[in-house]
Amino acid sequence: MPKNHSGLNDSAQRKWLSGVLGDMSISAGCSAAAVSCAGSMLVIIQVAARAGLGKAQTAFWVWAVSGGSDDVARLLSSSARASIVVA
């Protein structure tokens, strides 16, 4: 098989590229999830502080919103067969 400028044949290059892009998409998804959760968490923590909620109640709301967003994103992503981030 002819080799290209990278020294790999076309199928080897495609395999290598798909591995790199797969790793990049995972890190991009994690970054998007962290950014989308950060805004919600700041709002929850500020509202909890103003409402005088305790640490346990605040932790519950943080957990509930995180879990709900995760469940909705997983459901939408599986039905659309694309990565969807829910804020």
C-alpha positions in Angstrom: 0.0 0.0 0.0 1.3 3.5 -0.7 2.2 5.6 2.2 1.5 9.3 2.7 3.8 12.0 4.1 3.2 10.7 7.7 4.6 7.3 6.8 1.3 5.6 7.5 -1.0 4.1 4.9 -4.5 5.5 4.6 -6.2 2.9 6.7 -3.6 3.2 9.5 -3.9 7.0 9.4 -7.7 6.9 9.6 -7.5 4.5 12.6 -5.0 6.7 14.4 -7.1 9.8 13.6 -10.3 8.2 14.9 -8.5 7.3 18.2 -7.3 10.9 18.6 -10.7 12.4 17.8 -12.4 10.0 20.2 -10.1 11.2 23.0 -10.7 14.8 22.1 -14.5 14.4 22.1 -14.4 12.8 25.5 -12.4 15.7 26.9 -14.6 18.2 25.1 -17.7 16.6 26.5 -16.3 16.7 30.1 -15.4 20.4 29.6 -18.8 21.2 28.3 -20.5 19.4 31.2 -18.2 21.2 33.8 -19.0 24.6 32.3 -22.7 23.9 32.1 -22.9 22.7 35.7 -20.8 25.6 37.1 -23.5 28.2 36.4 -26.3 26.2 37.9 -24.2 25.4 41.0 -23.3 29.1 41.6 -27.0 30.0 41.4 -28.0 27.2 43.8 -25.3 28.0 46.3 -26.1 31.7 46.3 -29.9 31.1 46.7 -29.2 28.6 49.5 -27.0 31.0 51.3 -29.7 33.8 51.1 -32.4 31.4 52.1 -30.4 30.3 55.1 -30.3 26.6 54.1 -27.9 24.3 55.9 -25.1 22.4 54.3 -27.1 19.2 54.0 -30.0 20.9 52.3 -27.6 22.8 49.9 -25.8 19.5 49.1 -29.1 17.8 48.4 -30.1 20.6 45.9 -26.7 20.4 44.2 -27.0 16.6 43.9 -30.6 16.8 42.7 -29.9 19.4 39.9 -26.7 17.6 38.9 -28.4 14.2 38.7 -31.5 15.6 36.9 -29.3 17.4 34.3 -27.3 14.2 33.8 -30.4 12.1 33.3 -31.9 14.5 30.8 -28.7 14.9 28.9 -28.2 11.1 28.7 -31.8 10.6 27.5 -31.6 13.3 24.8 -28.1 12.2 23.7 -29.2 8.6 23.3 -32.3 9.5 21.4 -30.5 12.0 19.1 -27.4 9.9 18.8 -25.4 13.1 19.4 -23.8 14.7 22.4 -26.3 17.1 24.1 -25.4 19.1 27.2 -28.2 20.2 29.5 -27.5 23.3 31.7 
